[in-house]
Amino acid sequence: MKFAVYGENVTITDRMREQIENRLTALNKYIVIDEQQSAKVAVKDNGGALKVEVNVPTKVGLMRSEVVHEEFSTAVDLAIDKLEDQIRRQKGRLSRRHKDSLAENFVAEEISEEKDIPVRTKTIYADEMILDEAIMRMEMLSHSFFIYKDLDADKMAVVYKRNDGGYGLIEIDE
């Protein structure tokens, strides 16, 4: 696997690059990654903390993690831990469907075969309300998003909780 490490408002030292490459190389014990693929790692200044974004393309799909932490080493470790968790979950899904080698299945799995996974369908009625009421209901239900019909805009909308603790709003154009 190749590595593309870059910093935004952060200088990437050789030690930082080496640490990232060593940790990403350890992913080979879970999954076979093509030598031509390039893992992209972005280190950004996030107001006193560092934000580490890791993207690893595989034949199955893109594995991605994002972590904000004060210390670089801890941020890298947490980001790689998230990737390892994603890989373990994906391999678990594949192992229930196939009895062959996990690494070979993970790389060779066709996206069209994903139709075997059962999909749970849920129908909702979107109540009419204002944004503040939708946020309150979402918080009361302990959900990460809430679908409603916005009275102000007269449109369907989705309010969601962001990783930084704030909220996001998606308005749906019909």
N, C-alpha and C positions, 0 to 999 in steps of 0.2 A: 504494500500500500504506500502511496506517495502522501506527502504531507504539505499542506499550504497553511502556514501559520502567519497571521498578520495582526498588528495592533492598531487600534484607533485611539490616538492620544496616549498611547502606551508604547514604550520602546521594548521590543522583544529581544531578550538577551539569548546568548547561546545556551545558557543553563535552562532558561524557560523552555526553549525549543526542544532541548534534549528531554526534559521531563515530560512534555506533551507527547513526543514521539514514543518514549518508553511506555507510557501508560496506554496509548492507542495501540501499540504493537501487541500488548497483552490481550486485546480483543480477539486475536487470532485463535485463542484457545476455545472460543465460543462459536466463531463463524469464519468461514473462508471468504476472504476479501480479495478481489481481483487486484493484481499488482499494478494494473493500469489506472485504477480508481484513485482519486485524490481526496483524502479527508481534509476538510476545511475547518480551521480553528481560528476564531476571532476573539481577541482579548480587547475589551473596551473599558475606558474609564467611566465609572458610573457614580460620580459624585462622592469620591472618597473610597468607594469599593471598586472591585473589578468584576466585570461581567464576562464570563467565558461561554462562548457559543461553539458547539461542536456539531459538525454535519458529516456523517459517514454514509456515502452512497453504497447500496448493495443491490444485487439483482432483484431482491424482493421489494425494496423500497428504500427511502431515505431514513436513516436513524439520526435523530436530532436530540440534543439536550442543551439546556441553557441554565446557568447558575450565576448568582450574584453573591460575592463574599469579599470580606476585607483582605484575606490572604490569598495570594495566587495559587500556592500549592493546594490549599484546601478546596478552592474553586475548581481546579482541574480534577482533583480526586472525586469531588461530588458529581461533576459532569460525566466523568467516565463511569461512575457507579450507576448513574441514571441510564446510560447506554447499555451497560451490562444487564440491568434489570429489564429493559425493553427486549433485549436479545433473548434472555431466559424465558420471558413470557411468550415470545413468538415461537421459540423452539418447543415450548410446552404444548402450544396449539398444534404444531406440526407433528409432534410425537404421538399425540392422540389419534392422528389420522394416518400416520405412516409408521412402519416398523423398520425402515432402512436407517442408514447413518444420518444422524441429525444434521451435521454440518453440510453434507451433500444435499439433503432435502431442503435445507434453508436457502442454499444458493440456487438450486435448480427449480424451486417451487414456481409455478406459473401463476400469474395474477388471476387468470380466468378460473383457476381451481378454487378461489376463495368463495365461490358460490355455495360450497358445502357448509359454510358456517351459518348456523341458524340466526336469523335476524328477528329480534323482538320488536313488534310494531305497537305503537301507542298512539291513540287519537286524543287530541286535546281540543278544548274549546277555549279560544283566546278571549279573555274578558277585556272589556274596554276600561282603561284606567290611564292615569298619568304616570310619568316615569318614576316619581318618588314612591308611589304606591306599589309599582312593580318591583322596585328595589327592596321595599319593606317585605313584600310577600316572598321574594327570592330568599332573603335572609331568614325569614321565619321558617321556611321549608328546608333550610340548609342546602340549597341547590347552588350550583355554580353558574347557572343561567336561568332565564325566565322569559317565556314567550307571551306577548300580550298585544292588544290593539291600542295604539297610542291615541288618546283623545285629542291631543294638540295637533298632531300631524295627520290624523285619520288614516294611518298606515299600520300594517303589521310590523312589530319590532321585537328584537331580542336584546335584553340587557344581560350582561355577563360580568362576572368578577374577574378582574385582571390580577396577574401575579404580583404587581406592585401594591396591591391592596385597594386600588381604585376600581372604577366601573367602566365598562364599555357599552356602547349602544350600536346595534345594527338595525337600520331601517330597511324594510323590504319594499321595493317598488313593484307594484303589481301591474 
